[in-house]
Amino acid sequence: MKQRKSPRLKEYDYSIPNYYFVTICTQGKQNIFGKIAGEKVELNNKGKAVKDCLLEIKDHFTNIEMGEYVIMPNHFHAIIILSGYVGLRSPQPITNTQPDNNIDQLNENDQSGITTKHFSLSQIIAYFKYQSTKRINAGSNIKEKIWQRSFYDRIIRNERELYNIRRYIQQNPLKKHLEIVENLYL
């Protein structure tokens, strides 16, 4: 069986602090989150669920901030900022629940005797996809597959790149609107 090629950089640690530009598409690139209305996106209930889950990521994981984002009818773009190694904001321990007498073995940010796990960007995105799919499918007998298998990411390397990506995100609905209008006249 042919092995699927990972879109992630091979030697890069996606759990280190950095700015990441992320794009995730819907399954089959179907327009399920709303519609373009003029220069804006009007989100439907599914789109609003995605927005809520996106903004709640920072409530579940430590050291994450959400930058600029836009939810389009069939994909979204977001800047996810890891400002430190990412753990969980959970009252339950992640790995070792037994107090350890050797303080040197504890995580540098955790003096409670509970070892926490560091999460990569891929794990954070997997959590987001799971939560948003669960929320969209809640109360429905049909369990809809929402997301494509992987996602696109770009490590933002400098201020100029950050500025250009922010501008791209902000202008994405306008760009799509202009494509729709242009197609009407072809």
RAGIKA-V239576 format. One record per residue. N is the residue number from 1. RES is the residue in one small letter. PHI is phi in degrees with one decimal (* if undefined). D_CENTER is the distance of its C-alpha to the mean C-alpha in Angstrom with 2 decimals. Layout:
n: <N/N>
res: <RES/RES>
phi: <PHI/PHI>
d_center: <D_CENTER/D_CENTER>
//
This chain:
n: <1/2/3/4/5/6/7/8/9/10/11/12/13/14/15/16/17/18/19/20/21/22/23/24/25/26/27/28/29/30/31/32/33/34/35/36/37/38/39/40/41/42/43/44/45/46/47/48/49/50/51/52/53/54/55/56/57/58/59/60/61/62/63/64/65/66/67/68/69/70/71/72/73/74/75/76/77/78/79/80/81/82/83/84/85/86/87/88/89/90/91/92/93/94/95/96/97/98/99/100/101/102/103/104/105/106/107/108/109/110/111/112/113/114/115/116/117/118/119/120/121/122/123/124/125/126/127/128/129/130/131/132/133/134/135/136/137/138/139/140/141/142/143/144/145/146/147/148/149/150/151/152/153/154/155/156/157/158/159/160/161/162/163/164/165/166/167/168/169/170/171/172/173/174/175/176/177/178/179/180/181/182/183/184/185/186>
res: <m/k/q/r/k/s/p/r/l/k/e/y/d/y/s/i/p/n/y/y/f/v/t/i/c/t/q/g/k/q/n/i/f/g/k/i/a/g/e/k/v/e/l/n/n/k/g/k/a/v/k/d/c/l/l/e/i/k/d/h/f/t/n/i/e/m/g/e/y/v/i/m/p/n/h/f/h/a/i/i/i/l/s/g/y/v/g/l/r/s/p/q/p/i/t/n/t/q/p/d/n/n/i/d/q/l/n/e/n/d/q/s/g/i/t/t/k/h/f/s/l/s/q/i/i/a/y/f/k/y/q/s/t/k/r/i/n/a/g/s/n/i/k/e/k/i/w/q/r/s/f/y/d/r/i/i/r/n/e/r/e/l/y/n/i/r/r/y/i/q/q/n/p/l/k/k/h/l/e/i/v/e/n/l/y/l>
phi: <*/-68.4/-84.6/-72.7/-80.4/-77.2/-79.4/-79.6/-66.8/-62.7/-97.1/-98.3/-92.4/-78.1/-105.8/-82.0/-58.5/-177.0/-100.0/-126.0/-96.1/-120.5/-128.7/-128.2/-102.9/-74.7/-58.6/66.6/53.3/-75.2/-80.4/-121.5/-101.0/147.2/-145.0/-83.8/-126.0/68.4/-101.3/-126.8/-104.1/-97.1/-78.5/-90.9/-61.6/-65.8/-63.9/-66.4/-65.0/-62.6/-60.0/-59.8/-65.6/-61.7/-72.7/-84.1/-54.2/-66.3/-81.1/-99.2/-109.7/-79.5/60.0/-122.3/-127.3/-97.7/-93.2/-59.5/-153.4/-148.4/-105.3/-99.6/-58.4/-129.3/-168.1/-144.0/-120.0/-151.6/-101.0/-108.6/-109.7/-95.8/-95.2/-175.6/-62.9/-93.8/-124.1/-101.1/-97.0/-125.4/-70.8/-87.3/-67.3/-90.3/-125.2/-81.9/-99.9/-92.1/-58.2/-112.6/-75.3/-92.3/-61.8/-66.5/-85.6/-78.1/-59.8/-60.3/-99.6/-130.4/-105.0/-90.5/90.3/-107.4/-81.2/-105.7/-101.1/-89.1/-110.3/-90.3/-58.0/-61.5/-67.7/-65.8/-64.9/-60.3/-62.5/-59.4/-60.4/-62.3/-65.4/-69.2/-63.7/-60.6/-67.1/-64.8/-85.1/-59.7/78.1/-114.9/-77.2/-95.1/-95.7/-82.2/-82.3/-94.4/-110.0/-66.4/-62.1/-114.5/-153.4/-99.2/-137.8/-139.2/-79.5/-82.8/-99.3/-159.2/-62.7/-63.7/-63.2/-60.4/-59.5/-64.3/-69.7/-59.1/-64.0/-59.6/-61.7/-63.3/-91.0/-57.8/-62.7/-63.1/-59.1/-64.4/-59.6/-65.3/-64.4/-63.1/-63.8/-60.4/-66.6/-65.5/-99.6/-85.9>
d_center: <29.36/27.37/24.47/21.14/20.21/16.93/15.13/14.40/17.21/19.77/20.99/17.97/16.69/12.89/13.50/15.60/15.10/13.93/12.00/9.42/9.06/6.40/7.80/7.63/11.13/12.96/15.63/18.54/16.90/18.52/18.47/17.51/15.62/18.60/20.80/21.63/24.44/26.05/23.66/21.03/18.76/20.16/17.61/19.21/18.60/15.84/14.07/14.81/13.44/9.99/10.42/11.75/9.13/6.43/9.36/10.42/7.89/10.40/13.17/12.49/11.86/14.32/14.07/10.65/10.84/8.96/10.80/11.72/9.78/11.46/11.27/13.94/16.07/14.62/11.24/8.86/8.39/6.79/8.21/6.81/10.19/11.47/14.95/16.48/16.18/13.73/15.50/15.44/16.85/18.93/22.71/23.05/23.39/21.13/23.90/27.38/28.94/32.34/33.35/34.00/37.07/35.95/33.89/33.12/30.88/28.57/25.23/26.02/24.10/25.54/29.25/29.30/30.15/26.85/24.90/21.14/18.70/16.33/12.82/11.26/7.88/8.53/9.51/6.65/4.53/8.07/8.54/6.05/7.78/10.96/11.05/10.43/12.91/15.23/15.32/16.02/18.63/20.23/23.89/24.08/26.24/24.28/21.13/19.18/16.80/13.88/11.63/12.97/13.18/11.14/8.82/10.10/9.61/12.24/13.43/14.85/18.42/20.35/20.85/22.02/18.97/16.78/19.23/19.17/15.41/15.52/18.51/17.03/14.18/16.96/19.33/17.28/18.83/22.22/22.05/21.38/24.18/26.53/25.90/26.80/29.88/30.93/30.82/33.11/35.79/35.75>
//
